[in-house]
């Protein structure tokens, strides 16, 4: 179970300790009140001194307890990580209704590495998350790693953290942001530095061209014919993607002008929908709504409103079944 009481970073451990102290303080006060109530029910009628109880129980005790808890929290809060990007891995996270865009710098100096709803981090290394929103106020919260941080449109805020334990941790938008607020999850994958470096290098690579696959697989033996049919299906899926999806989504490919006769298709509305270059490698679809199992992409494309009502992605009503299956097959091999 990952949560505020199961920390996987130094800051989360401090927050967990503060939570336990507050819980203990509240339990102590509650126990004292119940004890006094029990004594009052057993006490015979007699003369009371209301002023003493009002001053002692209603004024002095709350001041002492709340002051002690506040002093403890202030002291512990100063021990949280300094919010700085110096010497840290910088990752941009942009909140949208209702999904997350995650952006890394390419270590080799290429274009930014963009993915959606999944954040990979190296264990033991300081990380600085640059947080913003494009529409309404959201709030970034991964309880096992750090506290909450609001994401305000037109404003960049920062959150520094250092994950200490590899694992998969669920995050959630913690500020009500509309109809599908509850289905705006983010999964954080913390892995050893070597595994993270290999993952980042893989994410930086574009996908090979379906046209190149179809040409290379063309042949006369049974295996080559089967490969050619599979590649032709992928090419059909890529064509369906360019006709129906490329206005909002992008898939980076190694296609060249000589292979297709035209420049690679680019999204005309960058950021309108998630980048799908390596969509098949992600654990979930639609910000945690569906597990990325075989058939899930086809079900989502056919009618996303069945699974997540109110999303801006239209249903594939004008797509024939063969094109839908080819599109799903094309996306399912983008790993």
N, C-alpha and C positions, 0 to 999 in steps of 0.2 A: 504494500500500500504506500503510495507516495502522497505526501501531504505536509502540512505545516508541522506536524508532530513526528515526521519521519524525514529529517533534513538530509540533503545530499550536497551541501555547500557550507562554508563557514558562516556566511550571513544567515542562511536558513537555520543553522544551529543556534545562533544568538536569538533569532526571532522565536524559535521553539522554546528556549529557556525562558524568555520573557512571557510567553503564553502560559507556561506551566506556573510561573510565579503569580501571574494574575489569576489563574484558575484557583491556585492554593489560597490566595488572599480572599477571593470571593467566597470560597468554601468555608474559610475560617469565620468570616463575617456572618454568613448564613447560619453556620452552626451555633454561633453565639446568640443570634436572634432567636433561633428555635429553642435553645436552652433557657433563655429568659422567658419565652412564652410558656414553656413547660412549668417553670417555677412559679409564674404568675397564676397559672391555673390551679396549682396545688397550695398556693399561699392563702391563708385565711384573710378575711377582710380586716383591714387595719389602716393605720395612718400612713400615707405615702408622702413623699416629698417630690412633687412634680418638677420643681425647678432643677433638682439635682439630676433627674433622669433626662430632662430636656437638654441641659448643658452638657452632661457627661455623654449620654448616648446619642444625642442628636447633633452635637457640635464638636466636642473634643475628640471623640472616637473617630468620626469620619475624617476630620482633619489629619489625625495621626496616621490612619491607615492609608488614605489617598496620598498624603505627602510622601510616605515611605515608598509606595508603589511608583509614584512619579519620579522620585529621586533614583530609584533602581532603573527604571526605563530610560531615563535621560543618560545615566552613566553607561548602560549597555548600548544605547543607540550610537554613542560616540565611537564604539568599537566596530561598527559596520564599515564595510569597504568604502574607500574614498571614490567618489564618482568621477573617474578620470579615464580617458582613452589611451593614455601614454603606456606603451609597452603591452597593450592588450590586443586581442583579436577583436576587430570592429565588425559588427554585423548589423545591418539595417533591417528593422522589422516595421512594416507598414500595415496598419489595421484597416480593413475595408469591411463593408457590410456584405457577407458575414464570413470573411476568411482573412488569412494572414499572408502577406508577401514578405519573403525572406531573401535578402540580397547580401552576397559575399563579394569581396574583391578577389579577382583572379590572381593567384600568386605569380603566374607567368606574365602578367601584364595585359591579358586579354580583356574582353568585355566582362561586365559583372556576371556573376553566377546567380541566377534567379530561380527560386523554387517557391512552393506554397505549402503552408500549414505544417511544416516540419522543420525543426531547427536542430542542426547537428553542432555539437560543441566538444572540444577536447578536454579531457579530465586533467585537472591540475594546472590549467593555464588561465590567466585572467582574461575575462571577456567583457567587452563594452557593447551593450545593445543600444543603438540609436533608434528611438521609438517615435513614431508619428502616426497620424491618421489622415485619411483623405475625405472623410464625410462627416461623421459625428464623433463624439467623445467615446473612446474605448478605454479599457484598462488591461494592461499586461500583467498576468499573474500566473507564475509557476510555483506553487506553494513549497515544493521540495527544494527550490533553488534560491528564491529571493522573495522580497515583499512585493506589494502591488505598486504599479506605476501607471498613472493616467497617460493616455495618448490623445493629444488635442490637435484638431485640424489646424494646419498652418504653423505648428510649433514643434520643435525637436526637443525631446527629453532623453536623458541618458540613464541607463541602469548598468552598474558594474557588478559582476559576480565572478566566482571562481568555483566551478563544479568540482567536487572531490571524489565522487563515486560513479563509475560507469553504470548506465541503466537507461531506461526509457521513462520519462516523467511527463505527465499530462499537465498542460496549462489551459487556462480558460480566460475568456474576456470577463472581467469582473465589474463592468459598468454596463447597465442596461442600454442596449444599442438598437433595439427594434425587434421585429417579429421573431427572428432566428437567433437571438442573443444566446440562448441556452445551447445552440448547436454551433458555437464558434470556438472550437477547441484547437489547441496547438500541442503537438507532441515534440518533446525535446529529447534528442538522443545524445547522451554523453558517452563518449568512447575514448579509448586510449589515443594518445597523440598520433601514433603511426597509422592507426586505422582511420582517424579523422583526416589525415593528410591524403591517404589513398582515396577516401570518399570524395574529398574536395577536388582532387585531380580528375576523378571520373566525372563528376558533375560539370567540370569545365569543358569536357569534350563534347562536340556536337554529335548528333546522330548521323549515321551513314545514310546516304541517299537511297530510297527505294528503287529509283531508276537504275542506279549502279548495281544493286542486288539483282534486279530482273535481268540485266544484260549479262552479268557474270554467271548467273545460274542457268542460262539458256543452253540446252544441249539435247542429246538424242537418247542417252541411257535413261532408265526408269527413275533413278534418283535425281538426275538433273531436271527431268520433266517435272517431277514433284516439287523440287526446289523452285523451278520456274513458275509453277502455278502459285506457290506460296508467295513468291516475290511479286507476282502480278497482283495478288490480292492486297499485299501491302501497298503497292503503288496505287491501287484503287482507293484504299483507305486514306493515303496521303492526299489524293485528288479530292476526296470527299471532305477531308480536313480543310483544304484550301478554299473550297466552295462554301462550306457551312460554318467553319470555326475560326478561321484566320482573322476575322474582323476583331476578335477579342482575345484570342489565345495565340501563342507563338511556340514553335518547335524549331530550335536551332539545328540545322542540318549542314552537312559537308557538300551539299549539292553545288554544282557549278553551272555557269551559263551553257557550256558545251554539252552538258548532259540533258538539260531540259529545254534549252532554247530561250530561257528567260531567267531573270534574276530570282533568287530565293524569295519566297513570299514572306512578308513581314506583317505583323499585326498593325492594323491601321488605328487601333485605339489601345496603345500600350498601357498595360495595367488594368484594362477593363475586366480581364479574366486571368486566372493563374497561368504562368508559364508551364508548358507541358513537356519540356524537352526530356525529362527523366521521370515522367509521371508514374510509370510502372514500378519504379523503385520505392515509392512512398507507401507507408503502412496504411494510410486511410485516404479516403476521398471526401471532398466537400467539408473540410475542417472537422474531421472526426465523425461525420455522419455515417459513412459506410466503410467497412473494412475493404481494402483493395484486393479482393479475392477475384478469381476468374469469373467473368460475367457481370461484375459490379459496374465496370465502366459502361457496358452496353445498357444496363438498367438505368444508370444515371443519365446517359445521353438521351435515351428514349423519352424520359419525362422526369426531369429533376424535381419538379414540384410535388411529385408523389412522396419523395424522401425529405425534401426541405422546402416547404411552402414559402413562397414569397421571394425566392432567389431571382436574380436578374437574367439568368440563363434560360432561353426559351426551350420548349420541348422540340424534339426532332420530328415534328408532324409531317413535314414535306420531304422526308428522306425515305427511300424505299428500303425494305428489309436487307437486301444484299449490300447496299452501301452502308447501312448502319452496322452490320456485322463486320464488314471490311474496315470501317473506321475504328471500331472497338478493337479488332485484331491489330491494327496499326499502332494504336495507343498502348495496347498491352505489352508490346515488345520494346517500348521506349524505356529501357532500364539504365 
